[in-house]
Amino acid sequence: MIGSRVRDHPEVHGVHDFVAYYSGHVIEVEFHAEVDRDLTVVEAHDIESELRERVRGVEPVSDARIHLDPAGVGEWKDADVAARTSAGG
């Protein structure tokens, strides 16, 4: 449920290194979201803020630490598979 709130954002091309864990009675969330590499800093900041609000809208999420990556960098182990899948290959 938390992950789908991130993946369903129209500007998010992919999500990786997603972790959600309990800290006391609340959930803390950390993830990397891939966005268009040509976004301005202001546009990227707005997306990050929107993602944080989406995630914090899930009870009992307390906070989210979000790292934005430019799409296509391929930092995670399944990057090649994801790139081929989204390219229709």
FENRA-V686051 format. One record per residue. RES is the residue in one small letter. SS is DSSP state (A for helix, B for strand, O for the rest). PSI is psi as a letter, one per 20 degrees, with the letter a starting at -180 (NA if undefined). OMEGA is omega in radians with two decimals (999 if undefined). Layout:
# FENRA-V686051
res=RES ss=SS psi=PSI omega=OMEGA
res=RES ss=SS psi=PSI omega=OMEGA
This chain:
# FENRA-V686051
res=m ss=O psi=g omega=3.14
res=i ss=A psi=g omega=-3.13
res=g ss=A psi=h omega=-3.13
res=s ss=A psi=h omega=3.07
res=r ss=A psi=h omega=3.11
res=v ss=A psi=g omega=-3.09
res=r ss=A psi=h omega=-3.10
res=d ss=O psi=i omega=3.10
res=h ss=O psi=p omega=-3.05
res=p ss=O psi=i omega=-3.12
res=e ss=O psi=i omega=-3.11
res=v ss=O psi=p omega=-3.13
res=h ss=O psi=i omega=-3.14
res=g ss=B psi=r omega=3.14
res=v ss=B psi=p omega=3.06
res=h ss=B psi=r omega=-3.10
res=d ss=B psi=l omega=-3.12
res=f ss=B psi=p omega=3.11
res=v ss=B psi=p omega=3.02
res=a ss=B psi=p omega=-3.09
res=y ss=B psi=q omega=3.09
res=y ss=B psi=p omega=2.99
res=s ss=B psi=n omega=-3.00
res=g ss=O psi=c omega=-3.11
res=h ss=O psi=j omega=3.12
res=v ss=B psi=r omega=3.12
res=i ss=B psi=p omega=3.02
res=e ss=B psi=q omega=-3.08
res=v ss=B psi=p omega=3.06
res=e ss=B psi=p omega=3.08
res=f ss=B psi=r omega=3.00
res=h ss=B psi=p omega=3.09
res=a ss=B psi=p omega=3.12
res=e ss=B psi=p omega=3.14
res=v ss=B psi=r omega=3.14
res=d ss=O psi=p omega=-3.09
res=r ss=O psi=i omega=-3.10
res=d ss=O psi=j omega=3.11
res=l ss=O psi=q omega=3.00
res=t ss=O psi=r omega=3.10
res=v ss=A psi=g omega=-3.14
res=v ss=A psi=g omega=3.12
res=e ss=A psi=g omega=3.12
res=a ss=A psi=g omega=3.11
res=h ss=A psi=g omega=3.13
res=d ss=A psi=g omega=3.11
res=i ss=A psi=g omega=3.12
res=e ss=A psi=g omega=3.12
res=s ss=A psi=g omega=3.11
res=e ss=A psi=g omega=3.13
res=l ss=A psi=g omega=3.12
res=r ss=A psi=g omega=3.14
res=e ss=A psi=g omega=3.11
res=r ss=A psi=g omega=-3.10
res=v ss=A psi=g omega=-3.13
res=r ss=A psi=i omega=3.08
res=g ss=O psi=i omega=3.11
res=v ss=O psi=p omega=3.08
res=e ss=O psi=p omega=-0.01
res=p ss=O psi=l omega=3.12
res=v ss=B psi=p omega=-3.14
res=s ss=B psi=g omega=-3.09
res=d ss=B psi=r omega=3.10
res=a ss=B psi=p omega=3.04
res=r ss=B psi=o omega=-2.98
res=i ss=B psi=p omega=3.05
res=h ss=B psi=p omega=3.11
res=l ss=B psi=p omega=3.08
res=d ss=B psi=q omega=3.00
res=p ss=B psi=p omega=-3.12
res=a ss=O psi=q omega=3.07
res=g ss=O psi=j omega=-3.13
res=v ss=O psi=h omega=3.09
res=g ss=O psi=l omega=-3.10
res=e ss=O psi=i omega=-3.04
res=w ss=O psi=r omega=-2.96
res=k ss=O psi=h omega=-3.12
res=d ss=O psi=j omega=-3.06
res=a ss=A psi=g omega=-3.11
res=d ss=A psi=g omega=3.12
res=v ss=A psi=g omega=-3.14
res=a ss=A psi=g omega=-3.14
res=a ss=A psi=g omega=3.12
res=r ss=A psi=h omega=-3.13
res=t ss=A psi=g omega=-3.10
res=s ss=A psi=h omega=3.13
res=a ss=O psi=j omega=3.11
res=g ss=O psi=j omega=-3.10
res=g ss=O psi=NA omega=999
